[in-house]
Amino acid sequence: MSQNDFILSLFELTDPHLSEITINQPKRVKGRKIHVIKATLSYPLKRCPQCGFKALIKNGTHLSKVRLGTLAGGCYELHLKRQRYLCHHCGATCGAQTTLVKFN
C-alpha cells in the first residue's frame, strides 16, 4: 500500500466513482502547510431525476472544496470536480452526488 493510498483510506475517500486522484505537494498559505487532493467524480446517469426521460447530456463540472482535516502537521483539502448533467426534455440540471460532500 502506497503512502497516497494510506492517506486516502484515512480520510475515507473510497467512493468507486472517484477518478484522477492526485495528492499535490504541500503549499504554504498564511504560514500553514496545506496538501491538496484533487479528484473527479463522474458516473453515467441514465434518467433525469426531475422528469424521468432519457435525455441527459454532460454539461461541464462543478468544483467543490472540502476541508478534510489535519494529519502529520499538515492540513488536507479535497478539490472535487463533480460532473454536471443537463436534461434536453425539461431543461433541469443535476450533478453527480457522493457522501463525501454535503448536498448544496
C-alpha positions in Angstrom: 0.0 0.0 0.0 1.5 3.3 -1.1 1.5 6.4 1.1 -1.2 8.0 -1.1 -3.5 5.0 -0.7 -3.0 5.2 3.1 -3.9 8.9 3.2 -7.0 8.3 1.0 -8.1 5.4 3.3 -7.6 7.6 6.4 -9.9 10.3 5.1 -12.3 7.6 3.8 -12.0 8.6 0.1 -13.1 5.2 -1.2 -16.0 6.1 -3.5 -15.8 3.8 -6.6 -16.8 6.7 -8.9 -13.7 8.8 -7.9 -11.0 9.0 -10.6 -7.9 11.0 -11.4 -6.9 11.2 -7.8 -3.7 13.1 -7.2 -2.1 14.5 -4.0 -0.1 17.6 -4.7 3.0 18.8 -2.8 2.1 21.0 0.2 2.0 24.7 -0.2 2.2 27.4 2.4 -0.8 29.6 2.9 -0.7 32.1 5.8 2.0 30.0 7.5 0.1 26.8 7.3 1.1 23.7 5.2 -1.8 22.6 3.0 -1.9 19.5 0.9 -4.5 19.5 -1.9 -6.1 16.2 -3.0 -7.6 16.6 -6.5 -10.2 14.1 -7.7 -13.0 13.9 -10.3 -16.5 12.4 -9.6 -18.4 11.1 -12.6 -20.7 8.3 -13.3 -23.3 7.6 -16.1 -26.7 8.9 -15.3 -29.5 7.2 -17.2 -32.6 9.2 -16.5 -33.4 12.8 -15.4 -34.2 12.9 -11.7 -36.8 15.6 -12.4 -38.9 14.3 -15.4 -37.6 10.7 -15.8 -36.8 10.9 -19.5 -33.5 9.5 -21.0 -32.5 12.9 -22.3 -29.4 13.7 -20.2 -26.1 15.0 -21.6 -22.9 16.0 -19.8 -22.8 19.8 -19.0 -19.4 20.6 -17.5 -18.2 20.2 -14.0 -18.6 21.9 -10.6 -15.6 22.4 -8.2 -16.3 21.6 -4.6 -13.6 22.4 -2.0 -13.8 20.4 1.2 -11.5 20.6 4.3 -10.7 17.1 5.4 -8.6 17.7 8.5 -5.1 17.5 9.7 -2.5 14.7 9.5 1.1 14.8 10.5 1.2 18.6 10.9 -0.4 19.4 7.5 -3.9 20.4 6.6 -5.7 18.4 3.8 -8.2 19.8 1.3 -10.2 17.9 -1.3 -10.8 19.7 -4.6 -13.6 17.6 -6.1 -14.7 18.2 -9.7 -18.3 16.9 -9.9 -19.9 16.1 -13.3 -23.0 18.2 -14.2 -25.8 17.0 -16.4 -28.5 18.8 -18.4 -31.8 17.3 -19.5 -32.9 18.3 -23.0 -36.5 17.4 -22.2 -37.2 19.6 -19.2 -34.1 21.8 -19.1 -33.2 20.9 -15.5 -29.6 20.4 -14.4 -28.3 18.0 -11.8 -24.9 16.8 -10.6 -23.0 13.7 -9.5 -23.5 13.2 -5.8 -21.4 11.5 -3.2 -21.4 11.1 0.6 -18.1 12.9 0.7 -19.7 16.3 0.0 -23.0 17.6 1.5 -25.8 18.4 -0.9 -25.6 22.1 -1.9 
